Amino acid sequence: MSDWLARMHDAIPNGASVMCDWFAESAENAIIKTTDGREFIDFAGGIGVLNTGHRHPKVTAAVAAQLEKFTHTAFQVVPYQSYIELAERINKLVPVAGKVKSQFFSSGAEAVENAVKIARAYTKRNGIIAFGGAFHGRTMMTLALTGKVLPYQADFGAMPAGVYHGLFPAETQHISVADAVKSIKRIFKSDIAPQDVAAIILEPVQGEGGFNVCPPEFMRAVREICDEYGIVMIADEVQAGFSRTGKLFAMEHYDVQPDIITMAKSLAGGFVLSGVSGRAEIMDAPRKGGLGGTYAGNPLGIAAAHAVLDVIEEEKLCERSQALGDKLKACLKEWNIAEITEIRGLGSMIAIEFGDDEHPNAAFAAKVQQAAMADNLLLLTCGAHGNVIRFLYPLTIEDETFDKALAKLKAALEKARG
């Protein structure tokens, strides 16, 4: 093991930070087996990629079948029917009003980049408003949108121009809906005229930001602002989509709809695929050839996504997400851990925060994560201060494994308390 760690540090640059000091050998559903014979319960899910679990039989079978046909043509050169069929399925499912069109890419960042391009092409404007605590990707444009400097923006120089950040409502950060709305209006007064703003992009539930759930009042306010000034509203559902929140898309929890939705992660159950869906007249704005990518909409990812949608429907993963999330919340409340300031989330997109913005307890979060790791439970931290633990277990996790993980989580919380 130490030899492999040494080889990793010798071969891979420092910027590629790796959390675990062990290596995966194999994985199935919610269990990762390591090269040294241990078994971990996976509550990280490849950072929200595995809502349908590791190697779901239907997903692997669909990819295996596609492997027997072809692996790549570049869709914009030689198209394939499965891509069109997936677009048709997604068009019917996304909570966007009117006729919808979709296009597929590779990473979540690529989807967000293209959503921005589409909004700029449609409005003929340049400005983009995002929010503090947001995470939209690691490319230069999406870094500019991301509302967290360390470790993402640090060292990389000036970010692309034309991006402005408002406040995102969060109780533990003492930011109210009124504060957040006022911050957008302040941007209009001091930074950019609303008539020059192409899009406002927000996560219905912030991912890296700490699983902060957008209040319905704020979502409505953003929709009203966009309608008033002809601004495109983009919902980034890269992490929140595909049943994680108890709905297929998190925007289904709200009484307003965005103009564009971005998706990735659990869309293809561990295979590389992302997408952008939106109102047809907006999606059609870029000229022919303006959108694309060599690997965009790779046929293996497309095949996996079809299987994922089947699994979500057949195994009722939206209902499963809600049931698991309710059980997790109930346990966390029952345990009555004094260090937990807030338990929040939708469905199974649940997080616990230790301390608040003024007095964050990142040290306690780290102790919980370390204690869980020592007991073979994989957890992720997040939040502006790293004082939040988020839960991203597969929604297909077996009841027995989930109960075992909850016992490990309780033990980790108690051990962290000393």
C-alpha positions in Angstrom: 0.0 0.0 0.0 2.7 2.5 1.0 4.5 1.7 -2.3 1.5 2.6 -4.3 1.0 5.8 -2.3 4.6 6.7 -3.0 4.1 5.9 -6.7 1.0 8.1 -6.8 2.7 11.1 -5.3 5.6 10.6 -7.6 3.5 10.4 -10.8 0.6 12.7 -10.1 0.8 16.5 -9.5 0.2 18.0 -6.1 -3.0 19.8 -7.4 -4.7 16.4 -7.7 -5.6 16.0 -4.1 -6.7 12.5 -3.1 -8.7 11.9 0.1 -8.3 8.2 0.7 -5.0 6.4 1.5 -6.3 3.2 0.1 -7.2 1.9 -3.4 -10.4 0.5 -4.9 -10.2 -3.1 -6.1 -13.9 -3.6 -7.0 -17.3 -2.2 -6.1 -21.0 -3.2 -6.2 -24.0 -1.1 -5.2 -23.0 0.6 -1.9 -19.8 -1.4 -1.2 -16.2 -0.7 -2.3 -13.7 -3.5 -1.8 -10.1 -2.3 -1.4 -6.8 -3.8 -2.7 -5.9 -4.7 0.9 -9.1 -6.7 1.5 -11.3 -4.2 3.4 -14.9 -3.3 2.6 -16.2 0.3 2.8 -19.8 1.4 2.8 -19.9 4.2 0.2 -21.7 7.4 1.4 -19.8 9.5 -1.1 -21.0 8.0 -4.3 -18.1 9.3 -6.4 -19.4 12.8 -5.4 -23.0 12.2 -6.2 -22.5 10.2 -9.4 -23.9 6.8 -8.2 -27.5 7.3 -7.3 -28.1 3.9 -8.9 -25.1 2.4 -7.1 -21.8 0.9 -8.3 -22.2 -1.3 -11.4 -26.0 -1.6 -11.4 -26.6 -4.7 -13.5 -28.9 -2.9 -15.9 -26.4 -0.1 -16.5 -23.5 -2.5 -17.0 -25.6 -4.7 -19.3 -26.6 -1.6 -21.4 -23.0 -0.5 -21.8 -21.8 -4.0 -22.6 -24.4 -4.2 -25.3 -23.3 -0.9 -26.8 -19.7 -2.0 -26.7 -20.6 -4.8 -29.2 -21.9 -2.1 -31.6 -19.6 0.9 -31.6 -17.9 3.1 -29.0 -17.5 6.4 -30.8 -18.4 8.3 -34.0 -18.6 11.9 -32.8 -22.3 12.6 -32.9 -22.0 15.8 -34.9 -20.2 13.7 -37.6 -22.1 10.4 -37.6 -25.3 10.6 -35.5 -26.8 7.6 -33.6 -30.4 7.0 -32.7 -29.9 6.3 -29.0 -28.8 10.0 -28.6 -32.0 11.3 -30.1 -34.1 8.8 -28.1 -32.4 10.0 -24.9 -33.0 13.7 -25.8 -36.7 12.8 -26.4 -37.0 11.1 -23.0 -35.2 14.0 -21.1 -37.3 16.6 -22.9 -40.5 15.0 -21.5 -39.0 14.8 -18.0 -37.4 18.1 -17.3 -39.5 20.8 -15.5 -39.2 23.4 -18.2 -42.3 24.9 -19.8 -43.2 24.6 -23.5 -41.2 22.8 -26.1 -37.9 21.6 -24.9 -34.7 20.6 -26.6 -31.6 18.9 -25.2 -27.9 18.4 -26.1 -25.4 16.1 -24.4 -21.8 16.7 -23.4 -19.2 15.1 -21.1 -18.6 16.8 -17.8 -20.9 18.9 -15.6 -18.5 21.9 -16.2 -18.9 21.4 -19.9 -22.7 21.4 -19.5 -22.6 24.7 -17.5 -20.2 26.3 -20.0 -22.6 25.5 -22.8 -25.6 26.7 -20.9 -23.8 30.1 -20.5 -23.0 30.1 -24.2 -26.6 29.4 -25.1 -27.9 32.1 -22.8 -25.5 34.7 -24.2 -26.4 33.7 -27.8 -30.1 34.0 -27.0 -30.0 37.3 -25.2 -27.0 38.9 -27.0 -25.8 39.9 -23.5 -22.6 39.1 -21.6 -23.2 39.3 -17.8 -23.8 36.2 -15.6 -24.9 36.3 -12.0 -24.1 33.4 -9.7 -24.0 33.0 -6.0 -21.7 32.7 -3.0 -21.1 29.1 -2.0 -21.9 27.9 -5.5 -19.9 25.2 -7.3 -20.3 25.0 -11.1 -17.0 23.4 -12.2 -13.3 23.7 -12.5 -12.8 25.1 -16.0 -12.0 28.8 -16.2 -15.5 30.0 -16.9 -17.1 27.7 -14.4 -14.4 28.6 -11.8 -15.5 32.2 -12.3 -19.1 31.1 -11.5 -18.0 29.1 -8.5 -18.4 31.0 -5.3 -15.5 29.5 -3.3 -12.0 30.7 -3.6 -10.1 28.0 -1.8 -9.0 25.6 -3.1 -10.7 26.1 -6.5 -9.8 29.6 -7.7 -6.5 30.2 -5.8 -3.3 30.2 -7.9 -5.1 30.5 -11.2 -5.1 34.3 -11.8 -7.9 36.5 -12.9 -11.2 34.9 -13.6 -13.1 35.6 -16.9 -14.9 38.9 -16.8 -18.6 39.5 -16.7 -19.5 37.2 -13.7 -21.0 38.7 -10.5 -21.9 37.0 -7.3 -25.0 37.5 -5.1 -25.7 36.1 -1.7 -27.4 32.8 -1.4 -29.9 32.4 1.5 -28.6 30.2 4.3 -29.7 30.2 7.9 -26.4 29.2 9.4 -24.6 31.9 7.4 -27.2 34.4 8.6 -28.3 35.3 5.1 -32.0 35.8 4.7 -34.1 35.7 1.5 -34.4 39.5 1.7 -30.6 39.8 2.0 -30.1 37.6 -1.0 -32.7 39.5 -3.2 -31.2 42.8 -2.1 -27.7 41.6 -3.2 -29.0 41.0 -6.7 -30.5 44.4 -6.9 -27.2 45.8 -5.5 -25.3 44.1 -8.4 -27.7 45.9 -10.8 -27.0 49.2 -9.2 -23.2 49.0 -8.7 -21.8 46.4 -11.2 -23.9 45.7 -14.3 -27.3 46.9 -15.6 -29.9 44.2 -15.7 -30.4 44.7 -19.4 -26.8 43.5 -19.8 -27.2 40.3 -17.8 -27.6 37.1 -20.0 -28.4 34.6 -17.2 -28.7 34.0 -13.5 -27.5 30.5 -12.5 -28.2 28.8 -9.2 -28.3 25.4 -7.7 -31.7 24.4 -6.2 -29.6 22.7 -3.5 -26.0 23.9 -3.4 -23.6 20.9 -3.5 -20.1 21.8 -2.5 -21.5 24.9 -0.8 -23.0 22.7 2.0 -26.3 21.3 0.7 -28.0 24.7 1.3 -31.6 24.3 0.0 -32.9 27.3 -2.0 -36.0 28.7 -0.2 -39.1 28.7 -2.4 -39.4 32.5 -1.8 -36.0 33.1 -3.2 -36.5 30.8 -6.2 -39.7 32.8 -7.0 -37.9 36.1 -6.6 -35.1 35.0 -9.0 -37.8 33.9 -11.5 -39.5 37.2 -11.2 -36.3 39.2 -11.7 -35.5 37.1 -14.8 -38.9 37.7 -16.2 -38.8 41.4 -15.5 -35.5 41.9 -17.3 -35.5 39.2 -20.0 -32.7 37.2 -18.2 -32.3 33.5 -18.8 -32.7 31.4 -15.6 -30.4 28.4 -15.4 -30.9 25.7 -12.8 -27.7 23.7 -12.2 -28.8 20.2 -11.3 -25.5 18.5 -11.9 -25.5 17.1 -8.3 -29.2 17.5 -7.3 -30.7 15.7 -10.3 -31.9 12.1 -10.9 -33.8 11.4 -7.7 -31.3 12.6 -5.2 -33.8 15.1 -3.7 -36.8 12.8 -3.8 -37.8 14.2 -7.2 -36.3 13.4 -10.6 -35.1 17.0 -10.7 -34.9 19.2 -7.6 -36.7 22.0 -9.4 -39.8 19.9 -9.2 -40.0 21.0 -5.5 -40.7 24.5 -6.6 -43.7 26.3 -8.1 -41.6 28.1 -10.8 -39.5 26.6 -13.6 -36.1 27.6 -15.1 -35.4 28.3 -18.7 -32.4 25.9 -18.8 -31.3 22.9 -16.7 -27.8 21.4 -16.6 -27.3 17.8 -15.6 -24.4 15.3 -15.3 -23.2 13.0 -12.4 -25.9 10.4 -11.8 -27.4 10.9 -15.3 -25.3 8.0 -16.5 -24.7 6.0 -13.4 -20.9 6.2 -13.3 -20.3 6.7 -17.1 -19.2 10.0 -18.6 -22.2 12.1 -19.7 -23.7 15.5 -19.1 -26.5 17.5 -20.7 -28.3 20.8 -21.2 -32.0 21.0 -21.6 -34.1 24.1 -22.1 -36.8 26.0 -23.9 -36.5 25.3 -27.6 -36.3 28.9 -28.7 -33.4 29.5 -26.3 -31.6 26.2 -27.1 -31.8 27.0 -30.8 -30.1 30.4 -30.5 -26.5 29.3 -31.2 -25.7 29.0 -34.9 -25.1 25.5 -36.4 -21.7 24.2 -35.2 -21.6 26.5 -32.2 -22.2 23.7 -29.8 -20.5 20.3 -29.7 -17.5 18.4 -28.6 -15.5 15.4 -29.8 -16.7 13.1 -27.0 -20.0 14.9 -26.3 -22.8 12.5 -25.9 -20.6 9.4 -26.0 -22.6 6.4 -27.0 -21.6 4.4 -23.9 -22.8 7.2 -21.6 -26.0 7.5 -23.7 -26.7 3.8 -23.3 -26.0 4.0 -19.5 -28.4 7.0 -19.2 -31.2 5.1 -20.8 -30.7 2.3 -18.3 -30.5 4.8 -15.4 -33.9 6.3 -16.3 -35.3 2.7 -16.5 -33.9 1.9 -13.1 -35.2 5.1 -11.5 -38.7 4.3 -12.7 -38.7 0.5 -12.1 -37.2 0.7 -8.7 -39.1 3.8 -7.7 -35.9 5.6 -6.6 -37.6 9.0 -6.0 -39.8 7.3 -3.3 -36.7 5.4 -2.1 -34.7 8.6 -1.8 -37.4 10.2 0.3 -37.8 7.2 2.6 -34.0 6.9 3.2 -33.6 10.6 3.7 -36.5 10.6 6.2 -34.9 7.7 8.1 -31.5 9.4 8.2 -33.0 12.7 9.4 -35.0 10.9 12.1 -31.9 9.1 13.4 -29.8 12.3 13.5 -32.5 14.1 15.5 -32.9 11.1 17.8 -29.2 10.9 18.5 -29.3 14.6 19.7 -25.6 15.4 19.0 -25.1 18.8 20.5 -22.4 19.8 18.0 -24.9 19.5 15.1 -26.2 23.0 14.4 -28.5 22.1 11.5 -29.8 19.1 9.7 -31.0 20.1 6.3 -31.8 18.8 2.8 -34.4 17.4 0.4 -35.0 13.7 0.0 -31.6 12.0 0.3 -29.6 15.1 -0.3 -29.0 15.6 3.4 -26.2 17.4 5.3 -25.3 18.2 8.9 -23.5 21.3 9.8 -21.3 21.8 12.9 -21.2 25.5 14.1 -22.1 28.3 11.8 -20.5 30.9 9.6 -19.2 32.9 12.5 -18.0 29.9 14.6 -17.6 27.0 12.1 -16.5 23.7 13.7 -14.5 22.2 10.8 -12.3 20.3 13.3 -15.3 18.3 14.5 -16.4 17.5 11.0 -12.9 16.2 10.2 -13.0 14.1 13.4 -16.3 12.5 12.3 -15.0 11.8 8.8 -11.8 10.3 10.2 -13.6 8.1 12.7 -16.0 6.9 10.1 -13.1 6.1 7.7 -11.5 4.1 10.5 -14.7 2.1 10.7 -15.0 1.6 7.0 -17.6 4.2 6.2 -16.8 6.8 3.5 -18.1 10.3 4.1 -17.5 13.7 2.4 -17.2 17.1 3.9 -18.3 20.3 2.2 -19.4 23.9 2.9 -17.6 27.2 2.9 -15.6 26.3 6.0 -15.5 22.5 5.6 -17.7 22.2 8.6 -20.5 20.2 6.8 -20.8 16.5 6.2 -23.0 15.5 3.2 -24.5 12.1 2.5 -24.4 10.7 -1.0 -25.2 7.0 -0.6 -26.6 5.1 -3.5 -30.4 5.2 -3.5 -30.3 1.5 -4.3 -28.5 0.7 -1.0 -29.8 -2.4 0.7 -31.7 -1.7 4.0 -29.3 -3.9 6.0 -26.3 -2.0 4.6 -28.0 1.4 5.3 -28.7 0.4 8.9 -25.1 -0.8 9.3 -23.9 2.6 8.0 -26.2 4.5 10.3 -24.7 2.6 13.3 -21.2 3.5 12.1 -22.2 7.1 11.6 -23.6 7.3 15.2 -20.4 5.7 16.5 -18.3 8.2 14.6 -20.2 11.2 15.9 -19.9 9.9 19.5 -16.2 9.2 19.0 -15.6 12.7 17.7 -17.2 14.0 20.9 -14.6 12.2 22.9 
